[in-house]
Amino acid sequence: MLLRNFFLVLFCFPSVVFADNICSEFKYNPEINVNKIIDDKVNITKSKENLEGILGYAVLKPGYKFQDYTVIIPVKDGYCVSLRGIDIDVIYPSFDIVIDKDLKDNSCAYNYVLEHEKDHIKAGRKVLDSNLENIKENLLINVANSIEPVYISNKDDKSDVGKKITEQLQNHPDVVKFLKKITDELDEENLKIDTRGDQYKIYKCDDFFKERKNSMNFISID
């Protein structure tokens, strides 16, 4: 499941950069609001082409919205840009399940593949739930509070400030640690599902075995 990109972009808050001494006295402890929006959709479709040995897979459809609030404070010969607050909508993602077009709807093999992919989704949601439950207190406050005001000589320069913050936040030690924790847990949970022997169940299906016994190619479920 493709979960990682969701978190890589989630923490790219624009419009602020790190410290400038002349502006340090204008630093806020930013107000952070997190709103979790649950999307329980699971879209099940057939593949348009042969999946070449893979009978099915699940894909994450990420969603998020964020808004940062910065203020411009006039100082001698310029301005200080300071982060005042962040609003984030963390949208729990919907999923697409894609099943090989050659599997007949509601057949024995189809149902096993569908069950397998739904278990991946359950595992993914469990990891998200546990890690995002207290994301504000456990991560966002520390990260936001580490962002210092920046000096600019011209108000028009404010639009360029956001380009610098993306790399800074993605490389923030707490964010790196948080992302690694999520991806490690996802990998662990998905590996448990992929190595529990579901292929054995599929080959127990008489209709599937009869259709595939002349080729007997290796199959997998992602």
C-alpha positions in Angstrom: 0.0 0.0 0.0 1.3 3.4 -0.9 1.1 5.3 2.4 4.4 7.0 2.6 3.8 9.9 0.3 0.8 11.0 2.3 3.0 11.7 5.3 5.9 13.2 3.4 3.6 16.0 2.1 1.5 16.4 5.2 4.2 18.2 7.2 5.3 20.7 4.5 4.0 23.8 6.0 4.8 26.8 3.8 5.5 30.5 4.5 8.0 30.5 7.4 11.7 29.9 7.8 14.2 29.6 10.6 15.8 32.1 12.9 17.0 35.6 12.3 18.3 37.4 15.4 16.6 40.7 14.7 13.3 38.9 14.7 13.7 36.5 17.6 11.7 38.6 20.1 8.7 38.3 17.8 8.4 34.5 18.0 5.0 33.0 18.9 4.1 29.6 20.3 1.8 28.9 17.2 -1.8 28.0 17.8 -2.4 24.6 16.2 -5.8 23.2 15.3 -6.1 19.6 14.1 -9.4 18.3 12.6 -9.6 14.6 11.7 -12.0 13.7 8.9 -12.8 10.0 8.5 -13.3 8.7 5.0 -14.4 5.0 5.2 -14.8 4.5 1.4 -13.4 1.3 -0.1 -13.6 1.3 -3.9 -13.4 -2.1 -5.4 -12.6 -2.4 -9.1 -11.2 -4.9 -11.6 -7.9 -4.4 -13.3 -8.0 -3.2 -16.9 -5.1 -5.4 -17.8 -3.5 -8.6 -16.6 -1.6 -7.9 -13.3 1.2 -10.3 -14.3 1.2 -12.7 -11.3 -0.4 -10.3 -8.8 -4.0 -11.1 -8.1 -4.8 -7.9 -6.3 -3.5 -4.8 -4.4 -4.7 -1.9 -2.3 -3.9 1.7 -3.0 -4.2 4.6 -0.6 -5.9 7.8 -1.8 -4.4 10.4 0.5 -6.2 13.6 1.5 -5.2 16.5 3.7 -5.7 20.3 3.9 -3.6 22.8 5.8 -3.5 26.5 6.3 -0.7 28.4 8.0 -1.1 31.9 9.4 1.9 34.2 9.4 2.1 37.8 10.5 4.3 40.6 9.2 5.8 42.8 11.9 7.5 46.1 10.8 11.1 46.5 12.1 13.9 48.8 11.1 14.7 48.5 7.4 12.3 45.6 6.9 9.9 43.2 8.4 9.8 40.0 10.5 7.6 37.2 9.3 6.4 35.1 12.2 4.3 31.9 12.4 1.1 32.6 14.4 -0.9 29.4 13.8 -1.6 26.3 11.7 -4.9 24.6 10.9 -4.8 21.1 9.6 -7.5 18.7 8.3 -6.1 15.2 8.5 -8.3 13.3 6.1 -8.2 9.6 6.9 -7.9 8.2 3.4 -10.2 6.2 1.2 -8.8 3.1 -0.4 -8.9 1.5 -3.9 -8.8 -2.3 -4.1 -7.9 -3.6 -7.5 -8.5 -7.2 -8.3 -7.2 -9.1 -11.3 -9.7 -8.9 -14.2 -9.5 -12.7 -14.7 -11.0 -13.5 -11.3 -14.7 -14.0 -11.5 -16.8 -11.9 -9.2 -17.7 -13.7 -6.0 -15.7 -16.7 -7.0 -13.7 -18.5 -4.2 -10.4 -17.0 -5.3 -11.9 -13.5 -5.8 -13.3 -13.5 -2.2 -10.0 -14.6 -0.7 -8.2 -11.9 -2.6 -10.7 -9.3 -1.5 -10.5 -10.5 2.1 -6.7 -10.2 1.9 -6.8 -6.6 0.6 -9.3 -5.6 3.2 -7.0 -6.9 5.9 -4.3 -4.6 4.5 -6.7 -1.7 4.8 -7.6 -2.6 8.4 -3.9 -2.8 9.3 -3.2 0.5 7.6 -6.0 2.2 9.5 -4.9 0.7 12.8 -1.4 2.2 12.3 -2.8 5.6 11.4 -5.2 5.6 14.4 -2.4 4.8 16.9 0.0 7.4 15.4 -2.3 10.2 14.7 -4.4 10.0 17.9 -2.3 12.6 19.7 -0.4 14.1 16.8 -0.8 17.6 18.0 0.7 17.0 21.5 3.2 14.4 20.4 4.6 16.1 17.3 3.1 19.2 15.8 3.6 21.5 18.9 7.3 20.7 19.1 7.8 21.1 15.4 5.8 24.4 15.1 7.5 25.8 18.2 10.9 25.2 16.6 10.2 27.6 13.7 11.7 31.0 14.3 10.6 34.3 12.7 12.6 35.5 9.7 13.7 38.9 8.5 12.8 40.2 5.1 13.6 43.6 3.6 10.6 43.8 1.4 7.0 42.6 1.9 7.1 41.0 -1.6 9.7 38.6 -0.3 7.2 36.9 1.9 6.0 34.7 -1.0 9.5 33.3 -1.4 9.8 32.3 2.2 7.7 29.1 1.9 10.2 27.5 -0.5 12.8 27.2 2.3 10.6 25.8 5.0 9.7 22.5 3.1 13.1 21.0 3.4 13.6 22.3 6.9 10.4 20.6 8.2 10.9 17.4 6.3 14.3 17.1 7.9 13.2 18.0 11.4 14.4 15.2 13.7 11.0 14.7 15.2 9.3 14.5 11.8 11.9 12.0 10.5 11.5 9.9 13.5 7.7 10.0 13.3 7.6 9.1 9.6 10.0 6.2 10.2 7.9 4.9 13.0 4.8 4.9 10.8 6.5 3.3 7.8 8.2 0.6 10.0 4.9 -0.3 11.6 3.1 -0.4 8.2 5.8 -2.7 6.8 5.6 -4.9 9.8 1.8 -5.2 9.7 1.7 -5.8 5.9 4.4 -8.4 6.1 2.4 -10.3 8.6 -0.6 -10.4 6.2 1.6 -11.2 3.2 3.3 -14.2 4.9 0.4 -15.9 6.6 -0.2 -18.3 3.7 -3.2 -16.8 1.8 -1.9 -18.3 -1.5 -2.6 -21.7 0.0 -6.2 -20.8 0.5 -6.5 -19.5 -3.1 -5.1 -22.7 -4.6 -7.6 -24.7 -2.5 -10.3 -23.1 -4.7 -11.3 -25.8 -7.3 -12.3 -23.3 -9.9 -9.1 -21.4 -9.6 -6.9 -24.5 -9.6 -8.6 -25.8 -12.7 -8.1 -22.6 -14.6 -4.5 -22.2 -13.6 -3.1 -25.7 -13.4 -1.8 -25.7 -17.0 0.3 -22.7 -16.3 0.9 -22.9 -12.5 2.7 -19.7 -12.6 3.7 -18.2 -9.2 1.1 -15.8 -7.9 1.1 -13.2 -5.1 -1.2 -10.8 -3.4 0.0 -7.4 -2.5 
